[in-house]
Amino acid sequence: MQAAELFRVLSDPTRVRLFWLLCHREECLINLSALLQMSSPALSHHLKEMKAMGLIDSRRMGKEVHYRAADTEVCLLLHPMVEQVLQITCPREDGYDHQDVARRVHDHLVENLDKRLTIDMLSRQFLMNPTTLKMQFKSQYGMSIAAHVEEHRMEKAAEWLRTTDESLARIAKGVGYASQSRFAEAFRRHYGQLPSEYRKMNRG
């Protein structure tokens, strides 16, 4: 009876996906809702059933409850079975296309140079743990995510300085710097001169 009830709970595709995610990472309800594109109340119902069956554990951190797959023999056996039977590839296995994820992360960063996107945010969005994401990105692009993004930001800023009359404050904000002084410092580090000096030299 217990086995039948266990497989009944996992007969729902959402619960299978949820179980797979929680085998790899611990997440709060808000992040899980975003990852699965479900409302929190709907997701809470699935979590409640899975917890009742001993598939997941939870712990409270401040006002949030974080969930993870239970550390039991049953769950350890279910994880590879789910991946083999349903052909869901685990991010830690070779079948997962790390390079494709790194490329998509790169493109997303370049398209959003005005935003401050953290490693944790990217990890949640692209379903890859932070350490693996940083390693794969550096392996593919030869530098850290932060350094690579800064290069793109400085190149974009330099283009605007050469071709527009936008204020330095607007340019700084457009490439993700809330502080004009920090932008100027980063620009001088990259080009060896302040933005105002660069603009004067390249438009004179």
N, C-alpha and C positions, 0 to 999 in steps of 0.2 A: 504493500500500500504506500509506503514512504517513497519508494522509487517511482511509482506511478504519479504521485503528487509532485515530485521533483520535476519530472519531465513535463507534467502539465504546466507548471510555472514557466518552464523554459520553452514551451511551445509557441510563445508569443515572440515575434521577431524583435520587438522593441526591447524585451527583457534579455534576449540573447545578446543584442548589441550592447546593452547596458552592462551586462555581466562581463563581456569582453573588455570594454573600456575600463571597468573597475579592477580587472585583473592586472592592468598595467599602471594604474595611477589612482591616487586618492583625489576625490573631487567633492565640492559642495553642490548643493541642489541648483544654485543659480548657474554655475558653469555647466553642469550636466544638461540643464534645460537648453542652454545656448548650443551645446554640442549636438544634441539630438533634435533641436528645433521643436521642442514640446513645451507646453505650459507647465509651471511648477506643480499645480494640483494634480495634473494627469501623471506626471512623473512620480510624484509622491506615492500614488497608488501602486505603481509597479515596484518601487523601492520597499514599500511595506510588505508586499507579498514575498519578495525575494529575501528580505530579512527574516521573515517568519519561517522560511524554509532553510535558514542558515547559510544562504548563498553569499550574503554580504554582511559586513560589520559597519558600525558607525561610531563616531566620537564627536563630541561637541568642542568647538574652538570658539570661544566668545559667544556670539549670537548665532553662529553658523554651525550646522551639522555636516561633517564630512563623511563620505562613504568610500568603502573599498571592498574588494572581494575578500571573503572570509579566508583565513589561513587554516584551512582544513584539508584533509586528504581528499575528500569529495571534490572540492573546488580545484585542487591541484590536478586531479584527473580530468575534470570537466573542461578546463582551459584548452589543452591541446586537442581534446575531442571536438570542441566547438570549432576550432580552427581547421581541423582536417575534414570534418563532415560538411561544414558550411562554407569551407574555403575562404575563411576570413584570415588574412595574413597578419601575423603578429609583428609590430614594429621592430622587435629585436631580432627577427629572423632575416635571412638573406633574401627571401622572396619579396620583401618590402622595398619599393623603389625609392631609396633614400635620395638619390640624385634628383629625381623628379620633384620630391618635396622641397629640396633645397632650392631648385629653380623657381618653384611657385612662391616660396618665401621671399626670394630675391625680387621677383616681379612685383609682389605685393608691397614690399618695402619701397621700391623705386616709385611706385604709383602713389605712395602716401608719405612723401618726404616731409610734409608739413606736420605729420603726426609723430608722437613719441610712442612707438610700439615696443613693449618689453618682450624679453625672451619668454616669460610665462604666458603672455597674451598670444604670441606666435605658436607656442607649444600647444595651447588649448585649441587654437584655430586649425592647426594643421595636423593634430593628433600624433605628435612625436614628442618624446620626453626631452626636456631642455638640454641635457648633456649631449644626447645623440644629435639633436638639431645643431648645436654649436659646432660639434666635431664634423658633421657632414658639410655644413656650410663652409667651414674653414678649409676642408679638404678640397672642395670644388672651386672656391674663389680665392684661396690663398691667403685669406685674412679673416679676422673675426667679423661678426655681423656688424658690430658697432663701428669698426674701422672702415668697412666697406660702405656702410650707409653714409658715414661722414664724407667719404670721397665723392659720392653722388651728390650730396648736399652742397659741397663746395663747388663742384662743377656747375651745378644749377645756379648757384648764387653768382658765380663768375659770369655766366651767360647773361643773367639779368643785369648785372653791373655794366656789361659791355653794350647791351642792346636796349635797355629801358631807362626811364628816368624815375623809377620807383625809389622811394626813400629807403634808407638802410634798415629802418625799423620794419618796413613791410617785407623787404627781402629776407631779413632775419626770421620773421614769423613764417614766411612762405617755405623756408627750408627747415622748419622745426625748432627754432630757437626762440624761447620766450624772452630771453635777455639779449639785447643788442650787444652788450659788452662781451658776453660769452661767444656770440657769433663772430665778432671781430677778432677775438682771441683764436678761435678755431681757424678762421680764414687766414690770419697771419701765419699760423703754424703750418698751414697747407701751402700758401703761395708766397710766404716770406714778406708780405706787406699787408697793411690794413685795407679793408674794402674801399675806403675813400681814395687811398693812394692808387689802388688797382684801377678803379674807375677813371681817375684822372689820367693815368698813363695810357690806358687802353681806349680812351675816347678822345684824346688830344690830337 
